Amino acid sequence: MVRTIELNKRQEQILQIVKDHGPITGEHIADRLNLTRATLRPDLAILTMAGYLEARPRVGYFYTGKTGAQLLTDKIRKVKVGEYQSVPVVVNEGVSVYDAICTMFLEDVGTLFVVDEHSLLVGVLSRKDLLRASIGKQELTSIPVNIIMTRMPNITFCERDDYLIDIGKTLIDKQIDAMPVVKKTDIGYEVVGRITKTNITKLLVALANDEVL
């Protein structure tokens, strides 16, 4: 866990020394503060891990020049889909619209991912798709979801190593609520997770608590 921290007085002093005299060794920083190198070690570690300082062997510490806001932005841009994805809710392409509606209600989700007999992604069902199918006098128990679903290749999906900020932009641009997280196989795409606007909200809550996982 990496935190965007509020610096204490000693850490502020260290930063100022490095700004003014860097690159500078830990021993020289300690001398200027009349402290031992061991006493400063935790502060230097925190400043380095947080991104305020960088350390080079046989050279010393130097200031990165980044503000707290810039460091926070850097952390956000490094968060990957796999860190925040949820468990996917899938249905087989042969199930009825009625069963899909029941699944969506029981699982409390807004999007279902449709898979074939090999558990590979073949479609996506949204609330709107099911609502549209429900209007009229059709017998919902006799209509398979593969008739009303959005099919490949018109499905927007992502992978675990994609950056969450990019996926968030895609959700906004395409005005969709959820996206399947897939793993590519020799015969298609296996659904391994889902990313929703709720997942993005969880990241915002983590940031509000000064945490970037």
C-alpha positions, 0 to 999 in steps of 0.5 A: 500500500502506498500513501499520499502522506502529509509530511512532518517537520523533519521530512519537510526539512529533509526535502528543503536540504535536498532541494538546496544541496542535492544530490546529497548523501544521507550522511550529509543530510544527517550532519546538517540536522545534527542527527544520526544516519540511522535516525533519518533512515525511516524518513528517507525511506518514506520520502523515497517511496512516496516519490518526493526523492530519488536515490542513486548509489554512490551519488545520493538523494535528489529532489524529483521536483514533483508536487503532491498533486503530481505524485498522486496523479502518477499513482492513479495512472499506475493503477491497473484493472486487476487491482479493482476488478469484480467477480463477473456474472455470466449466463449461457447464451442459451438461457431465456430472457426470463432467466437472465432477468432473474439472474440480474435481479438476484446478483444485483448487477446491471450487466450480464456477460454471455458465454458459449459452451466453452465459457468464452465471451460471445455477448453482453446483456444490459438492463436496457436490452432486457427491458426492451425485450420485456415490452410487448407480449412476448413469452420471455421464457421462450426467447434465448438471450442470444437473440437480444444481446450485443455480440462480438465484435461489438463488445468493448472489453479490457484485460487485467493489465490495462490501466484503470484510468483508461478504462474509466475514460472508455466507460464514459466515452461509450456511455456503458456501465460495465466492461468484461475483463478477459483473458485471451486464449487460443479459441477466444476470450475467457471472462475473468472479471468485470469493471464497473462505475462502482469499481471506479468509485472504490478507487475514488474512495481509496484516494479520499482516504489517502490510499492508492493500492 
